[in-house]
Amino acid sequence: MGVDIGSVTSKAVILAGNKILSWFIASSGGKLSTTTSEVIDQVLNKAGLSTTDISYVIATGYGAANVSSANESAVDISCNGTGISYLFPSVRTVVDIGGQFSRAFRIDKEGRVLSFILSEKCAAGSGRLLKVIARVLQVDVEDLGELSMKSRHKVDFTTGCAVFNETEAVSRIAEGALKEDIAAGVNHTLATKVQSLIERLVFQPELALVGGGAKNTGLVKAIEAVSGKNVVVPEEPQIVAALGAALLAKNRIERKPTGGK
């Protein structure tokens, strides 16, 4: 089992060999210990298993210390590299758009992280910007991508700050701008932040997008438009680190000696 306890969402994945048996995602909330128990219980229930059926557990993420059943912990960026390499073996550059920050990193053919770079601390470089604008538009953040795809004339935001983006979005609504055009504009703004990370990292093909922001189809299209690169996205981009942790757990078991002392 791999368990990824993030600051915004928590996830768990169970593997049997190379097959994903189950996965589960929940909001982290204010009490990580409670969320951790819920995520583990739910992923076990989905697989029809109990804790005694799990041979090894690796925890990762901001709240990894809350996973009391873990045999060990691992750095989440390494887990992301392992997970994305399993899903897309040809990928060499990965962008993780999380709730608090974004980051880009390069991996080798084994999924090992070679180098990485983080976005600035401002929320405008993370998925938090999408939540801010979704709240202004009074739509669910999950619907922001589909909404933005209806745009004909995206709004151009004049600042890279999330606070000012929020104020500007309110002003544009008052001026009569359409919700879909504002949604397209904020996706473009975040896409330029992602492109800046990729350029500073020194891009190597192919490019994959993970994290909650990868669920925003409009953002994916915006990144492709800004960068001129094709982007691949996992079917469930939020569980990649948990999947990588589970794969690392699997490797630990396979490398254990079967005899001797």
Number of C-alpha atoms within 10 A of each C-alpha: 31 32 33 35 31 23 17 16 21 29 29 29 29 28 19 13 11 10 8 15 17 18 24 22 20 17 15 21 14 10 9 22 17 12 21 24 14 18 24 25 16 18 23 23 13 13 15 11 14 12 12 7 9 13 12 20 24 26 31 30 22 16 18 24 16 18 22 13 14 18 12 16 19 19 15 22 21 20 29 30 28 28 24 28 23 19 15 17 15 17 23 25 27 30 26 26 26 22 21 18 19 27 21 28 25 25 23 17 15 12 23 17 20 13 13 19 15 15 19 14 11 15 22 26 29 26 23 23 25 27 18 19 27 21 13 16 20 10 14 12 20 16 15 27 23 16 20 25 18 15 18 11 13 21 22 14 18 10 12 17 15 20 15 14 20 20 12 19 23 16 12 17 14 10 9 8 16 17 25 21 21 29 29 26 22 30 28 25 26 25 23 19 20 23 19 15 23 23 11 11 18 14 17 14 14 17 22 24 23 25 23 21 28 26 23 21 20 26 27 22 19 23 24 17 14 15 17 10 13 14 20 17 19 18 12 13 19 26 28 30 34 31 29 32 34 30 26 22 24 22 13 14 12 11 8 8 8 8 5 4 4
